[in-house]
Amino acid sequence: MPRSPRRHKLAMISLGCAKNEVDAERILGAAAESGWIVCGNPADADVVVVNTCAFIAAAKSESLGAIHEALALKAAGQCRAVVVAGCMAQRYARELRRELPGVDAWVGLADPRQLPTVAAAVLEDRPDPPVIRLRPLPKDFGDEGPRLRVTPKHYAYLRIAEGCDNCCAYCAIPLIRGPLRSKPLEVCLGEARQLAADGCRELILIAQDTTNYGLDLYGHRSLPMLLDQLAAVDELRWIRVLYSHPAHFDDATVEAFASTPKLCHYVDIPIQHASDPVLERMGRHTTREAMAGLVERLRAQIPDVVLRTTVLVGYPGETEEDFAALVEFLQWAEFDRLGAFVYSEEEGTPAATEEPIVPEGVRAVRHDEVMHRQQAIAFRKTAARVGSATEVVLDRRLAGSTFAGRSYAEAPDVDGVIRVAGRRMKAGQFLEVEITRADGYDLEARGRGKTPRRKDRHGPAT
Ligand code: SF4
């Protein structure tokens, strides 16, 4: 008889983006539901699950590092089995199982909820060779089942779609996560209500491309419609949208951002590049001019909008002129937040065979130049907020009576924080603060009191 999974402990090391974090929460939810004890310390667990990311080379090497760490625990007798899940398992399980024979099971993305069953079987049977569970990805994307949330109670990610149809030439995500499958509107709404009932006050919408939401289900881009309905969920206070595609951010979406109650005036539009020839080869279906128009429209219609973007430097064939065009655009647009990635060849993508390749040293220099220039923009913008008032939510206590908070202008994990000093505060609380000091990407503030709950709050209370 197999031993009851109730006696086993499972710990998770999750890497990558918020989309992967939701998968981690689903795996943990399934584990808790089937009786596993979920523990925070891998060294205390029977099974360590490594939920991997395979977005770019740096993410893959971070994932490999985490797998090796888990295997070292197993070798030292501190855990009994290692299971690898997530994008890397989905894409590379067959190759990697030879390189990493100590991994007991590889579980792909089709059904992470099966992972606890696989883990229980592994503990019982010690299979050799390791289990590989890679089923075809489901054709639609509905209810994801119970989640054991790893975010603080007051905010949660709502994944509104899975997969992507955009097929940007450099990106392996469509190969890993499949085509776009939107979550039906009523399922999104039900999940949002459930999360709100569980204490969530800030709902963060994610997908590979949130602006394409609904295209597969309803025949048209439906993010504005979804936002309108989510705003009616009473307990929610802020709604934030991440990962929008500039080519799909149409006038209706701009209007929705300007007018939907509770929607944070925070627009995350990864532009990736700003040189037209590079944008075309990347398959981004937009131009410098169109993106400049979007930035102008957003700023004209939403004066307090905060813009976040990401760029990819060193794409094959990126010339000095292309790079100069990117830098010029970034200097012009002055994004409030920016992340830069160095291009890496991903097998199976059209870009992987494109030439000429930009030498790695040049890619690194370009990355550093973008980040260096952006730092000056970001620090100036942060400093300009000193003396203003804004509403923040307190995420966690840092020390004594100081908390790490965020306003509508900061998304969790990717942006800076606002360190708030005050009395009688607690995590999850919304309050008005006055910004007193800038510290690089971060800010300091002092509390001015609880904010009244207003349904029509969009941005800062300045
Ligand atoms: S929009 Fe492009 S970069 Fe983003 S996930 Fe889809 S294919 Fe990849």
Residues whose N, C-alpha, C, O or C-beta is under 5 A from the ligand:
A	BS01	SF4	C164 N166 C167 C168 C171 I173 Q208 D209
